[in-house]
Amino acid sequence: MNRRTEHVEAAPGTSVRTRSGSLAPGGVVGDGRYRLLAQLGIDQRAGAHFWRARDGQLRRDVALTLLVGDPADAEAARAARRTLERAAHAAQFNHPAVARVLDVLSLGSGISAGEGLLGIVVSEWSKGTDLIDVIADGPVTPAAACRMLEQLVDAVEQAHNHGLVLGIDHPQRIRVGPDGVLRLAFAGPMPQATLRHDVRALGALLYLLLTARWPLPGGPGIMQPAPQGPNGRVVPPRSINAWVPQELSALATHTLADGGEGGIRTSAAFLRVLRQAAEVAERDELIQSGQLPPDSHQDPDGGIWTTQRPTNDPARRRKVALGATLLVVAAVAIIAWVGLSLISFFETDDGATGPEVNVAESSGKRGQKDKKDKEKQVAAAAVTPSQVQVYNPEGTGDSVDRAPKAIDGDPSTLWKTDVYKQQLPALKSGVGLSVSFDKPIDLAKVVIHRATKGSKVEVRVADNPNPFLDDARVVVKETEVSGDKVELTLAKPTKTSHVIVWITKLGGDEGAFATSIGELKFFPAAQP
């Protein structure tokens, strides 16, 4: 079936006549210069019809935005003039992701009163595919969505720097070029459109690519709208497709939200976050395709590194493990021999004498000292969790495979968050580690080793390892944890089986925020 025939929707209340009859393929508009070939969509809000046409004078295909309306309707005519003025200003704008405006026609200047049109914006024809066709069979992958959208975001940013509104808030205005990137094909922003409308449209296009659903009002009737939650807002893309990364899901929803909650109010901010999310999505795609090992990570400068061994040969792994075991046994034997030799060297003979000790006088003090020592030993005995996982109630966690590094007893092995170009909570409220114990412990203190400078954390306890954030009770308020060792002491010991170390502020520098943790240790209260 040819999907293109599905794109056309009737515009209620419009009656358009061309020199050859109705507004239909074969009709001619613009004082007979442009012959209509195929209608590709309608923006009902603006009365804008999108057509592919043939320029009879220059013998080339063009994209027409036809503003349909009654010239006697003063309000409609005024809105059309505003749209045409904006399109004329955009004629000087040049970007690969925006079709160049070639001409702007208005009543009395290229359009006769009998054509039933209020204006025409003529743009160069954009080769490729309609966006609706691309997502007709379902959403695209996260990495593909980033690649398709990035150039258009850059175009919006450059246009906004020149004070121009592009008007990309309708999916039928967009085509996908042969290079696979989105392109504004039909120019002519609505008269009331603002820079903020363009930014929200970027979030809507990202949402569409990830879900195949349109989240803004006034979308094509043939396209499934985005579902809404009880609060009246569209549900996050990740709620529709679980494979959508949290970063991209949050970027779309935070950009769509009224007022720009989450800090995504400008195209520049959107572009920064999109590029960061694109790096993660590209890495995940390479891992899933087998081109990278699963323990791969990306540095802030884009370099990919891995801690995984470059072999999957079981026999070789057994040999390596056996060799390591023999080395450890040999090292222990040598240390033991050296220790015994030292003891023998410094040991006093039977004839050695020393000061006399009154056992009766010192027994009470010694008993008190032994009791204190015992309490210190009990209090100093850290309890190792039975399991650890990355805690991210808003979606996929960061460096999930490296989480065990945080409780392996070696502060030199690190768990590290992803690298963010915006500080928390721009994309998410936080990220952290959730540990569980086989038996409840009377938690008194948490020690964090080798945390990145500038990082801040909270300590929370919960009834399960993956609770809603609001259900995890704060037992240590937000504290900076920079340095080799930071002790977080609870005001009162708390019995729990699940502890969450929740990062509320990332370390690192502007544009490359990240936090590493070398080791987490959990200490129970001293037993009487």
Secondary structure, DSSP 8 states (H G I E B T S, - for coil): --GGGGS----TT---EETTEESSTT-EETTTTEEEEEEEEEETTTTEEEEEEEETTTTEEEEEEEEE--TT-HHHHHHHHHHHHHHHHGGG--BTTB--EEEEEEETBEE-GGG-EEEEEEEE---SEEHHHHTTT----HHHHHHHHHHHHHHHHHHHHTT------SGGGEEE-TTS-EEE-S----TT--HHHHHHHHHHHHHHHHHS-B-STT--TTS-B--B-TTSSB--HHHH-TTS-HHHHHHHHHHHSTT-TTS--SHHHHHHHHHHHHHHHHHHHHHHTTSS-TTEEE-TTS-EEE-S-S---HHHHHHHHHHHHHHHHHHHHHHHHHHHHHHHHH---TT-------HHHHHHHHHHHHHHHHHHHHHH--B--SEEEEE-TTS--SSGGGGGGGGSS-TTS-EE---BSS-TTSS-S-EEEEEEEEEEEEEEEEEEEEE-TT-EEEEEEESSSS--GGGSEEEEEEEE--EEEEEEEEEEEEEEEEEEEEEEE--EETTEE--EE-EEEEEE----
